[in-house]
Amino acid sequence: MTKIDPAHRVALIRINKLYRLGMDGNSLYQATRKWWVVDPERGAEWAFAIYEGVVKGVFQIEGWEPDPDGSGRWAFHGERSAEMERTYFGADVSDYFTRGARNPVQYVNC
């Protein structure tokens, strides 16, 4: 298990149902960014795309937008971070999720 640096405010987002081996960067971004029941006020600065407990992508969060349908769900917009991926890509972060937890989003250091 990889420990996330305490200076990094992260939203771990499980995309198990959306992830496909070999998906391109834009598809990974779209699968990770929307639509989630989250609290933008928690201050997450990074979104990690998680598949089966492993980091598959890291995105810097630049802002949040509410679902126009009024569902109460949110999407972030931002960019992929090669620098942060050098640190976290392929890392096992499964211990941050409580076993049996249904919520696909877990905050770390937020």
C-alpha positions as CSV (number, residue, x, y, z in Angstrom):
1,M,0.0,0.0,0.0
2,T,1.3,3.4,-0.9
3,K,1.0,6.3,1.6
4,I,-0.3,9.5,0.1
5,D,1.8,12.5,1.0
6,P,0.0,14.6,3.7
7,A,0.6,17.7,1.6
8,H,-1.6,16.3,-1.2
9,R,-5.4,16.9,-0.9
10,V,-6.8,14.0,-2.9
11,A,-10.2,12.6,-4.0
12,L,-9.8,9.0,-4.8
13,I,-12.4,8.1,-7.4
14,R,-13.1,4.4,-8.1
15,I,-14.0,3.9,-11.8
16,N,-14.2,0.1,-11.8
17,K,-17.3,0.0,-14.0
18,L,-16.0,2.6,-16.5
19,Y,-12.3,1.6,-16.8
20,R,-11.2,-0.3,-19.9
21,L,-7.6,-1.6,-20.5
22,G,-5.9,0.7,-23.0
23,M,-8.4,3.5,-22.8
24,D,-6.9,6.8,-24.1
25,G,-6.2,9.8,-21.8
26,N,-9.4,11.7,-22.7
27,S,-11.6,8.7,-22.0
28,L,-9.9,8.2,-18.7
29,Y,-10.4,11.8,-17.8
30,Q,-14.1,11.7,-18.8
31,A,-14.6,8.5,-16.8
32,T,-13.0,10.1,-13.7
33,R,-14.4,13.6,-13.8
34,K,-18.2,13.2,-13.6
35,W,-20.9,12.8,-12.1
36,W,-20.2,12.2,-8.4
37,V,-21.8,12.9,-5.1
38,V,-19.0,14.9,-3.6
39,D,-18.4,18.0,-1.5
40,P,-16.4,20.5,-3.5
41,E,-15.9,22.5,-0.2
42,R,-13.6,19.6,1.0
43,G,-10.8,21.2,-1.0
44,A,-9.5,18.3,-2.9
45,E,-6.8,19.5,-5.3
46,W,-6.1,16.2,-7.0
47,A,-8.4,13.5,-8.4
48,F,-6.9,10.0,-8.7
49,A,-8.6,7.5,-11.1
50,I,-8.7,4.2,-9.2
51,Y,-9.3,0.8,-10.8
52,E,-9.3,-2.2,-8.4
53,G,-7.4,-0.2,-5.8
54,V,-4.7,0.9,-8.2
55,V,-4.0,4.5,-9.4
56,K,-4.5,4.7,-13.2
57,G,-4.4,8.5,-13.7
58,V,-3.9,11.7,-11.7
59,F,-5.7,14.9,-12.5
60,Q,-5.2,18.4,-11.0
61,I,-8.6,19.8,-10.1
62,E,-9.1,23.3,-11.3
63,G,-12.8,23.7,-10.4
64,W,-16.1,22.0,-10.0
65,E,-19.5,22.3,-11.8
66,P,-22.9,21.0,-10.7
67,D,-24.9,18.6,-12.8
68,P,-27.2,20.7,-14.9
69,D,-30.0,18.2,-14.3
70,G,-30.0,19.2,-10.6
71,S,-29.1,15.7,-9.4
72,G,-26.8,17.1,-6.7
73,R,-23.8,15.4,-8.4
74,W,-20.7,17.2,-9.4
75,A,-17.9,17.1,-12.1
76,F,-14.5,18.5,-11.8
77,H,-12.5,20.1,-14.6
78,G,-8.8,20.0,-14.8
79,E,-5.7,18.5,-16.4
80,R,-3.8,15.3,-16.2
81,S,-0.6,15.7,-14.2
82,A,2.5,13.8,-15.5
83,E,4.5,14.9,-12.5
84,M,2.0,13.5,-9.9
85,E,1.7,10.3,-12.0
86,R,5.4,9.8,-11.7
87,T,4.8,9.5,-7.9
88,Y,1.5,7.7,-7.8
89,F,0.7,5.9,-11.1
90,G,0.4,2.1,-10.4
91,A,0.3,2.7,-6.6
92,D,-2.0,0.5,-4.5
93,V,-4.3,2.8,-2.5
94,S,-6.9,0.2,-1.7
95,D,-6.3,0.5,2.1
96,Y,-7.8,4.0,2.0
97,F,-11.2,2.6,1.1
98,T,-13.2,1.0,3.9
99,R,-14.0,-2.6,3.1
100,G,-17.6,-2.8,1.8
101,A,-17.9,0.9,1.4
102,R,-20.4,1.8,-1.4
103,N,-19.3,5.3,-2.0
104,P,-16.8,5.4,-5.0
105,V,-15.2,8.6,-3.7
106,Q,-12.8,8.7,-0.7
107,Y,-11.1,11.8,0.5
108,V,-7.5,11.8,1.7
109,N,-6.0,14.8,3.6
110,C,-9.1,16.9,3.0
